[in-house]
């Protein structure tokens, strides 16, 4: 190197040294330089260390003693760029450790003062620092949110990439506060439209990420606030961001869309479509399924994706096309060994939503995916949050047609459900009873499978001892066990066996239910306070029970119908007599038919009064017992 080159290098290193080689204290010392360029470069290096390292511990530690006062002083520098870089550093420190700034009383006051700086970039970075402070200390600066948001809104609209990014960061930070986040204030300040506008700038993924995060927070508010995001046109660009090459952007877009879709059940009255419907109409399913298929190793992404899908599927019934697109990938997630518990829980919720009101066609798609056996297995999971949706999905499938109910049985559902009846959790017991009642509502063979599984005695016990909601579901299962079945089921079974044999099968099953002690719990439901729909089913069950009792009387040569006596012992006759005056016409008619046939109690239809009530058996063999429940439907 020549002499002149060496001299020039020495001079250059003095004027423009390699600041990356300096320690933090050395950088802070340079902030006292008389040369603005020297201060600006030192500030930029400090800012780089804070942001690249996500909060340089040395910088923050030094800031506690020396840095913050210097930065506060530089905020009011006559040099615009010095003030800007000082504001950036304070914003970065506040984002990393707001308490460091708060502990310097003069710092907060100086930041508030600079909100009126003539320089927009200074105002935006100062606002960003103050947002971090507000988020860190709830209630520290009550009443400043509107001022901050006014600055942020201008920054978002500025067209300057750096300012827009900082403004987007500031608004999402402010809205992350756990104490009454100023969502409505943000909407009123006009931040939504510029946030939506930057979503489409694929050249700046960091800005897209911050904007999506801010919109996520706004969409987490009330239905009206979510609607403000939707009305600003946020849904289509958010859906497009699901295909972004940037992981963080895709993830945040999922959060935003999940929040919007989650508002579906609370759609504002008068709206033609819920927020959830609008997200679906924007074509969210294709990119969402792609995320679910190809990002299974990213647990955080999968948790958010399955949560968003759960929100999208929660409003039944969902279109068959939607169910068919998603079921296979969700089934694959659920079957994956050692699957993350959150993904598992949300996947089960999706299937429970899809099976709810899906119809035979929708349920068939789920069965074709081969997931039913896994759902039955998950009913025994140690987590209540996984058990319940898995159990609900199995119960929904069991409510399908006879073939679908049989598929549930063949997957081992009955012993699994019986085990759940002993759960200490009442919600599990209730759901298990409900699923069993759906099986009992099936064919005679399916009811027999429940009987053979030794489930009925436990149901009867629960119907007499458990809390009301569990008792109701247990009794519903028993009631379904006494029904003759729908006409379609009767026709299907009659094609497989002689009608007389069919009648015998039903009678044998009813006899078994009676032997398990079902009469008392059924009679307890014969009350004016019981819902009419339930009363109708109970009265049908009582009618069938008495018909079978007559058959037992004839078969065994008894003097009286033994089941009629059991009903009387359970106070059933008196209760039915009271129901003969019920306000509901169908309930009155059913009660009177039962009393007329089985107790020879007749009524004056015009005056609703008894005209004969001797309480005798009226021979019980007059042939009137052949009247089936269909005669009074």
Protein Blocks (a to p, Z undefined) as FASTA:
>chain_A
ZZklmmmmmmmmmmmccfklpcfklmmmmmmpcbfklmmmmmmmmmmmmmmnnopfklmm
mmmmmmmmmmmmmmmpcblklmmmmmmmmmmmmmmommlmmmmmklmmmmmmmmmgcblk
lmmmmmmmmmmmmmmmghklghklmmmmmmmmmmmmnopaklmmmmmmmmmmmmmpcghp
afklmmmnopmmmmmmmmmmmklmmlmmmmmmmmmmmmmmcfklmmmmmmnopmmmmmmm
mmpcbfklmmmmmmmmmmmmmmmmmgcehiabdfklmmmmnopmmmmmmmmmmmmmmmml
mmmmmmmmmmmmmpccddfklmmmmmmmmmmmmmpghiafklmmmmmmmmmmmmnonajm
lmmmmmmnopmmmmmmmmmpfblklmmmmmmmmmmmmmmcfklmmmmmmnommmmmmmmm
mpcbfklmmmmmmmmmmmmmmcfklmmmmmmnommmmmmmmmmmmcfklmmmmmmmmmmm
mpgbjfklmmmmmmmpcfklmmmmmmmmmmmmmmnopmmmmmmmmcfklcfklmmmmmmm
mmmmmmmmmmmmmmnopabdfklmmmmmnommmmmmmmmmgfblklmmmmmmmmmmmnop
acdfklopafbdghpanlopnopmmpcfklmZZ
